[in-house]
Amino acid sequence: MTTPTHLLTSTTLGGLELSNRVALAPMTRARAGAGRVPNALMAEYYRQRANAGLVITEATTISPGANGWVDSPGIYTDAMVDGWRGVVDAVHDAGSRIALQLWHCGRASHSSFLGGEPPVAPSAIAIDGEGVHTPTGKQPHETPRALREDELPDIVTDYVAAAARAREAGFDLVEVHSANGYLLDEFLQSRTNRRTDAYGGSVENRFRLLREVVEGVSAVMPKGRVGVRLSPNGVFNDMGSPDYRETFTYAAEQLDGMGLAYLHVMDGLAFGFHELGEPMTLEDFRAVFSGPLIANCGYTPETAEAAVARGAADLVAIGRPYISTPDLVDRLRGGLPLADDADPSTWYASGGGAEGYTDWPTAREASRV
């Protein structure tokens, strides 16, 4: 493998020095257990992958009402803060920086996560798909309850409280998850937002909740330490809007004036493409967003190097290859091949075990076998 010279150069993000331009992409791995408290196994998982210049955690719910994935972690109790502090310390000790991704599942949740109450969304439109994995097995998607306008300040408050707890736990940055068909993406896109109040209709109104969340979170984090994730091309969770270009161009333009650490764009098509026009590219976002861009979705070391080399991306988030190759950056520096892809059946192993999670050998360990 050719050593990717551009990808391995140092850079800064939010005033933080990063040793390289590789980010560990956020990947839900379902090891937090029923209590959703980060644990020592998770700390070891992130420590192993802290050769990335930036570690972005798996999506982390901001409140009990935001839950919607079995055994995913939260950030809304003191125990969760303490658990995440162990993860942060492990990553810092390994020499990297770490961002907590803030998550509300919205309509992608299920009543079994919510005490029997229906999931919430901007509008009462159900996901058209195979179903959702719940604590009682796979269940059909439910029609969500449309949030009342007077409930939205509480949603913002939950994001702000989560960011404050993330800072307490020692995180360097937070990332607001507004992608992949979860709550903030649902408000942003016309496919899922049919509201007629101040949070629906025009693209300006549909952006309003994301704006309020980013403003609130930015007020409790150090200056320039908030990122936002968008998925303009994605079909995951039954997304894709005819006015996607107008919507995401406007969102990026507005976010450009909000002092973000970065904009994290899922420009790749590995999660599927809605095929409503030409895919939006990094160059489309570079034209309207002047801050750092993180590229994501389906990147290999070769395509990541090319994106940084041509100036389209400042960092590239790599996901699935990092599952089975914990020392990914070290292998890139040494010109060594990556490990074979991980078996998907181990990605979300029930019981929260190490198999398929922390038991992947580094190149050095593999050479001793």
C-alpha positions in Angstrom: 0.0 0.0 0.0 1.3 3.5 -0.9 1.7 5.7 2.1 -1.0 8.5 1.9 1.1 11.6 2.5 -1.6 14.2 2.6 -3.9 12.2 4.8 -1.2 11.7 7.4 -0.3 15.4 7.8 -1.2 17.3 11.0 -3.9 19.9 11.1 -5.9 22.0 13.6 -9.6 21.8 14.3 -11.3 24.2 16.7 -7.9 25.3 17.9 -6.9 21.7 18.6 -3.8 20.1 17.2 -4.6 16.8 15.3 -1.8 14.4 14.5 -3.4 13.4 11.2 -6.5 14.0 9.0 -8.1 10.7 9.7 -11.2 10.6 11.8 -12.8 7.5 13.4 -16.3 7.7 12.0 -19.2 7.5 14.4 -20.4 3.9 14.4 -23.1 2.5 16.8 -21.7 -0.7 18.3 -24.3 -1.5 21.0 -21.9 -2.3 23.9 -23.3 0.0 26.6 -25.8 -2.4 28.0 -29.4 -1.8 29.1 -28.3 1.0 31.4 -26.7 2.9 28.5 -23.6 3.7 30.6 -20.3 3.7 28.8 -17.9 1.0 30.3 -14.3 -0.2 30.4 -14.8 -2.3 27.2 -15.9 0.8 25.3 -12.9 2.7 26.7 -10.6 0.0 25.4 -12.3 0.0 21.9 -11.8 3.8 21.5 -8.3 3.7 22.9 -7.3 1.1 20.3 -8.5 3.4 17.5 -7.0 6.6 19.0 -4.3 6.6 16.3 -6.9 8.6 14.3 -6.3 12.3 14.6 -9.9 12.7 15.7 -12.2 10.2 17.3 -15.9 10.7 16.9 -18.0 8.6 19.2 -21.0 6.5 18.3 -24.3 8.4 18.4 -25.2 9.1 22.0 -28.7 9.9 23.1 -29.4 13.2 24.8 -32.4 12.1 26.9 -34.6 9.1 27.7 -37.0 10.3 25.1 -34.3 10.3 22.5 -33.5 6.6 22.8 -34.2 4.2 19.9 -31.3 1.7 19.6 -30.7 -1.3 21.8 -27.7 -0.9 24.2 -26.5 2.4 22.7 -25.0 4.9 25.2 -26.5 8.1 26.6 -25.3 11.3 28.1 -28.1 12.4 30.4 -27.2 11.0 33.9 -24.2 11.4 36.2 -23.3 7.8 35.7 -23.1 8.3 32.0 -20.8 11.3 32.5 -18.6 9.2 34.7 -18.6 6.4 32.2 -17.7 8.6 29.3 -15.0 10.3 31.3 -13.2 6.9 31.3 -13.4 6.8 27.5 -12.2 10.3 27.1 -9.2 9.7 29.4 -8.3 6.6 27.5 -8.3 8.5 24.2 -6.4 11.5 25.5 -3.8 9.2 27.1 -3.3 7.6 23.6 -2.7 11.1 22.1 -5.9 11.8 20.2 -8.9 14.2 20.4 -12.5 13.1 20.9 -15.9 14.5 19.9 -19.2 13.2 21.3 -22.0 12.8 18.8 -25.3 14.1 20.1 -28.4 12.1 19.0 -32.2 12.1 19.1 -33.7 9.1 17.2 -37.0 10.8 16.3 -39.3 8.7 14.3 -36.7 6.0 13.9 -37.4 5.0 17.5 -40.2 2.7 18.8 -42.7 2.8 21.7 -40.9 -0.1 23.4 -38.0 2.3 24.1 -40.3 5.1 25.3 -42.5 3.6 28.0 -45.2 2.8 25.5 -45.4 6.3 24.1 -45.0 6.7 20.4 -41.8 8.1 18.9 -41.9 11.8 18.0 -41.1 13.6 14.8 -41.9 16.9 13.0 -44.9 15.3 11.3 -46.9 12.1 11.8 -45.2 10.2 8.9 -44.0 6.7 9.5 -40.8 5.2 8.0 -41.5 3.0 5.1 -39.1 0.1 5.7 -38.5 -3.3 7.2 -38.8 -2.4 10.8 -36.8 -1.4 13.9 -34.8 -3.6 16.3 -36.2 -3.2 19.8 -35.6 -4.8 23.2 -38.4 -7.3 22.3 -37.1 -8.1 18.8 -37.7 -6.6 15.4 -41.0 -4.6 15.2 -42.7 -2.7 12.4 -42.1 1.0 12.3 -44.8 3.1 14.1 -46.4 6.3 13.0 -44.8 9.0 15.1 -46.5 11.7 17.1 -45.9 15.2 15.7 -44.2 17.4 18.2 -46.1 20.4 19.3 -44.4 23.7 18.8 -44.4 24.4 22.6 -42.4 21.1 23.1 -39.5 22.2 20.9 -37.8 24.4 23.4 -37.5 21.3 25.6 -35.8 19.4 22.8 -33.3 22.3 22.5 -32.8 22.3 26.3 -32.0 18.5 26.2 -29.3 19.1 23.5 -27.8 21.9 25.6 -27.8 19.9 28.8 -26.2 16.9 26.9 -23.4 19.2 25.6 -22.8 20.6 29.1 -22.4 17.0 30.4 -20.1 16.2 27.5 -17.9 19.1 28.5 -18.0 17.9 32.1 -16.8 14.5 30.9 -13.8 16.1 29.2 -14.8 15.9 25.5 -12.9 18.2 23.2 -15.8 18.8 20.9 -19.4 17.7 20.3 -21.0 16.9 17.0 -24.7 17.6 16.4 -26.2 14.6 14.5 -28.5 16.1 11.9 -28.2 13.2 9.4 -29.5 9.7 8.5 -33.2 10.4 9.1 -33.0 11.1 12.8 -34.9 14.0 14.5 -33.0 17.0 13.3 -32.7 15.7 9.8 -36.4 15.0 9.8 -37.1 18.6 10.6 -34.7 19.8 8.0 -36.1 17.7 5.1 -39.3 18.3 3.3 -40.0 14.6 2.9 -40.5 14.3 6.7 -41.5 17.8 7.7 -45.0 18.8 6.6 -45.6 21.3 9.4 -47.4 24.6 8.8 -46.0 26.5 11.8 -42.7 28.3 12.4 -40.7 25.1 12.1 -42.1 23.9 8.7 -42.8 24.9 5.2 -39.9 27.1 3.9 -36.4 25.9 4.1 -35.7 28.7 6.5 -38.4 27.4 8.9 -37.2 23.7 8.5 -33.7 24.8 9.4 -35.0 26.6 12.5 -34.7 23.7 15.0 -31.1 22.9 13.9 -30.2 26.5 14.2 -31.6 26.7 17.7 -29.8 23.5 18.8 -26.4 24.7 17.4 -26.8 28.1 19.0 -27.6 26.5 22.3 -24.9 23.9 22.3 -22.3 26.5 21.1 -23.2 28.6 24.2 -22.0 25.9 26.6 -19.0 24.6 24.7 -15.7 26.4 24.2 -15.6 28.6 21.1 -15.4 26.7 17.9 -15.8 23.3 19.4 -19.1 22.2 17.8 -19.5 20.2 14.6 -22.6 19.3 12.6 -23.2 16.2 10.5 -25.4 16.3 7.4 -26.4 13.5 4.9 -27.6 15.3 1.6 -27.6 12.1 -0.5 -28.8 9.5 1.9 -31.8 7.2 1.8 -31.2 5.6 5.2 -34.4 5.6 7.4 -36.5 6.4 4.3 -35.0 9.8 3.6 -34.5 11.8 0.4 -36.3 15.0 -0.5 -36.9 16.5 -4.0 -35.5 19.9 -2.8 -32.4 18.3 -1.3 -30.0 20.7 -3.1 -31.8 23.8 -2.0 -32.2 22.5 1.5 -28.6 21.4 2.2 -27.0 24.3 0.4 -29.0 26.6 2.6 -28.2 24.7 5.7 -24.4 24.8 4.9 -24.6 28.5 4.1 -26.3 29.2 7.4 -24.0 27.0 9.4 -21.0 28.7 7.8 -21.8 31.8 9.9 -22.1 30.0 13.2 -18.5 29.4 14.1 -18.4 25.6 13.8 -15.4 23.5 14.3 -16.3 21.6 11.2 -19.1 20.4 8.9 -19.2 16.6 8.6 -20.8 15.7 5.2 -21.9 12.2 4.3 -21.1 12.7 0.6 -20.5 9.1 -0.2 -23.2 6.8 -1.4 -22.4 3.6 0.6 -25.6 3.9 2.6 -27.7 4.2 -0.5 -28.6 7.2 -2.7 -32.1 8.6 -3.2 -31.5 9.2 -6.9 -33.5 12.5 -6.9 -30.8 14.2 -9.0 -27.0 14.3 -9.1 -25.4 13.6 -5.7 -24.1 16.5 -3.8 -20.3 16.6 -3.6 -17.7 17.9 -1.3 -17.1 20.6 -3.8 -20.7 21.7 -3.6 -20.2 22.2 0.2 -16.8 23.8 -0.2 -18.4 26.5 -2.3 -20.7 27.6 0.5 -18.9 26.6 3.7 -15.6 28.2 4.5 -14.7 26.1 7.6 -13.1 22.6 7.8 -15.0 19.8 6.0 -15.0 16.2 7.1 -15.9 13.7 4.3 -17.6 10.5 5.1 -19.3 7.3 3.8 -17.5 4.5 2.0 -14.0 6.0 1.9 -11.0 3.9 1.5 -7.5 5.1 2.4 -6.9 5.7 -1.3 -10.1 7.8 -1.9 -9.5 9.6 1.4 -6.0 10.6 0.3 -7.4 11.9 -3.0 -10.1 14.0 -1.3 -7.5 15.7 1.0 -4.9 16.0 -1.8 -7.3 17.9 -4.0 -8.5 20.2 -1.2 -12.1 18.9 -1.1 -11.8 17.7 2.5 -9.8 18.7 5.5 -10.3 15.3 7.2 -11.9 12.0 6.2 -14.0 9.9 8.5 -13.3 6.2 8.0 -15.7 3.7 9.5 -16.0 0.0 8.6 -12.3 -0.5 7.8 -11.6 0.7 11.4 -13.7 -2.1 12.9 -11.2 -4.9 12.0 -8.1 -2.6 11.8 -7.7 -0.8 15.1 -4.2 0.4 14.2 -5.4 1.7 10.8 -3.3 4.9 10.8 -0.2 3.0 12.0 -0.6 0.6 9.1 -1.0 3.5 6.7 2.2 5.1 7.9 4.0 1.8 7.5 2.6 1.0 4.1 0.9 -2.2 5.5 -2.4 -3.6 4.2 -5.5 -3.3 6.3 -7.2 -6.3 7.8 -10.0 -8.1 6.1 -13.5 -6.7 6.6 -15.2 -7.5 9.9 -18.0 -10.1 9.9 -21.2 -8.0 10.1 -22.8 -10.5 12.5 -20.4 -9.3 15.2 -21.0 -5.6 14.8 -23.8 -5.5 17.3 -23.1 -8.6 19.3 -25.7 -9.1 22.0 -24.5 -9.1 25.6 -21.9 -6.5 25.0 -18.9 -8.8 24.5 -15.4 -8.2 23.2 -15.9 -10.5 20.2 -15.7 -8.5 17.0 -15.2 -5.4 19.1 -11.9 -5.2 20.9 -10.4 -8.6 19.9 -9.0 -7.5 16.5 -5.2 -7.7 16.4 -2.9 -5.0 15.4 -0.4 -5.7 12.6 2.3 -6.2 15.2 0.2 -8.6 17.2 -0.8 -10.5 14.0 2.9 -10.9 13.0 3.6 -12.7 16.3 0.9 -15.4 15.6 
